[in-house]
Amino acid sequence: MSAVEWGYNESNGPSTWVKNFPTAAGSRQSPVDIVTSLATSDTSLTSKPLNWKYVPENTREIINTGHGWRVDVKGEGSELIGGPLEDSYRLQQFHCHWGFQSDKGSEHTVDGQPFAGELHLVHWNKNKYANCGEAAAFADGLAVLGVLLKVGKENPELQKIVEHIPSIYHRGQKTAIKEPIDPAKLLPGTFSYWTYLGSLTTPPCSESVTWILFKEPIEVSEEQLSAFRSLRCYKPEEACPCDELEGLVINNYRPPLPLGNRELRECGSV
């Protein structure tokens, strides 16, 4: 099964992924509903603060994957350390999930509440592995910073992405980043977070992610979300698929899965 054959409509959406990606039925799947009463406060997380370093000039290009937009990054010079991480992780890319309307769209929910969207900054363990692809096969291979989005004022850093949307309307289209994007400016002002061991939220759903989900959401405007929803999931030369999503990249999120017996830890409060 090729990457383009999975998606978010009724025929190829999350409930069907397990047929072609057996890992999707595993016990360490993401996203989950963050039940705040189940989170344990862990002093080891505060004694080893989470730290990151990014190089805005290393944001290279933005692509329409058919499932959303993705900004690819030249990872040299970037670093994510501390918190639940034992090693140093390098930024590979960041992307976003959103809904048809702004009352839902995030992958993680908090006490059952969805948010308008969710940003993911994907990092890989550079101490142990040669690249992101290799790292994705190991339990400690990846670390993802998750940022919840709520509707509010325009986000200046996300606006740099919005300005590229007309150049990448169709799947497979990509364009060079004109103005450097600073991943650090996509993070909230308060660095409290939840963390647990999980998976990629898209096929192959590899169970290799240490999730770090910030408690404080960032604001994004309704106009910016509308721009994301204008992306198409098919190539320019292809006919628009006649499905319920009408060829648009919308509702590109996986619903929460059971936490099971995994530990949910928290660091700080908003």
Number of C-alpha atoms within 10 A of each C-alpha: 7 6 12 13 11 19 23 19 19 12 14 13 15 20 14 16 22 15 10 13 15 13 18 25 13 14 16 25 24 28 23 21 19 21 13 13 8 11 16 14 15 15 13 12 19 16 10 14 15 18 11 16 14 21 19 17 14 18 24 19 18 25 24 25 23 26 26 25 26 19 22 20 24 17 19 12 11 19 20 22 19 18 20 23 20 12 16 18 26 27 29 20 23 21 18 24 27 27 24 17 15 18 15 21 27 31 29 27 20 15 11 12 12 23 22 24 29 26 23 21 21 23 27 31 27 18 12 15 16 11 14 20 12 14 20 24 15 16 15 20 26 31 30 25 20 26 25 29 27 23 20 11 13 15 16 14 17 19 17 16 20 18 13 20 23 11 16 19 27 26 22 15 17 20 15 14 20 15 13 15 24 17 20 15 14 18 19 17 13 13 17 18 23 22 24 22 22 26 28 23 21 20 18 17 23 25 25 22 30 22 26 26 24 23 21 19 23 21 18 22 17 16 14 18 23 17 17 22 22 17 25 26 25 22 17 13 7 9 9 14 13 8 11 10 16 13 20 24 30 25 23 26 26 21 18 19 16 13 20 10 8 12 13 20 20 24 25 15 12 12
